[in-house]
Amino acid sequence: MDKERRRDDPGERAKLRAELNEEQRIALSDLERFGWELKFIRHPMFQDIVPVIFDPDRKSFAVIRADGTLDENPGFEIRS
């Protein structure tokens, strides 16, 4: 049985990208050249959004901070 319910949808990717600020969009564009992909955005209450990206091998993840910097140790785990 296929447990993964998320599907690759170009429209959904555009919606995610629209939530990013300019610095985050620039950082994402640079990282996409190396195969990184924006998978989802966390929306913690009363805090900035947390865009979560994965490396091409899907072995590690990172977040793009509001200033466009990459944080490879964001302090939370992702379910597999």
N, C-alpha and C positions, 0 to 999 in steps of 0.2 A: 504494500500500500504506500502511496506517495504521501509523505507527511508534509511536504512543503506546499503551502497554500498560496504563497506569493508567486506571482508571475511577472515576467519582464514585460512592462507596458510602457512604451514611449510617452504616452500621455501622463502617466503617473510620474515618470522621471522629470518631465517638464514642470509638473506641480511641485515636486520636491525642490527643484532648482529655483523656482520662483520664491520660495521661502527664505533663500539665502541672501545675505547682504552682499555688496559688491566685492569686498575682500574675500569672502568665502567662495563666491563664484570664480574669482580669479584663481584662488588656490585649487579649487576643484578642477578647473580646466587644465592647470599645469599637471596635477596628479593623474588625470584621465589619460594623458599622453603616455604614462607609464603603466596603464592598465587598471588603476584604482577606480572603484565605482561607488557612487553614492547609493546606499541601500535603503536607508530610512532616516528619519529625523525624530529624535526624542523631544518631547515637549514637557519638561519639568515645570510644575506650577511656580509661577512668580520668578522664573529664571529665563535666561536666554535659551534659545533652541540649541540642540546638540546634534549636528549632522554627523551620521556615522558612515564611514567609508570602509571598504574592504579591499585588500590587495588582490592582484590577479589570481593568486592561488587559493584565495579564500581561507588562508591560514591565520591571518592577523587582521586586526581592525584598528582604526584610529578615528579621532574626531577632528573636525575643523572648528577651531575656536572663532569667536566673533571677530577677532582681528586678523583672521586668515591663517594663523599659525596651525601647524599640525601637532596634535597631542596623541602620541602613541601609547600613553599610559593614563587613560582618562579616569581610572578609579572605579570602573564597573565592569562586570562580566557580561558576555553575550551568550545566550542559550544556543546550543548547537542543534 
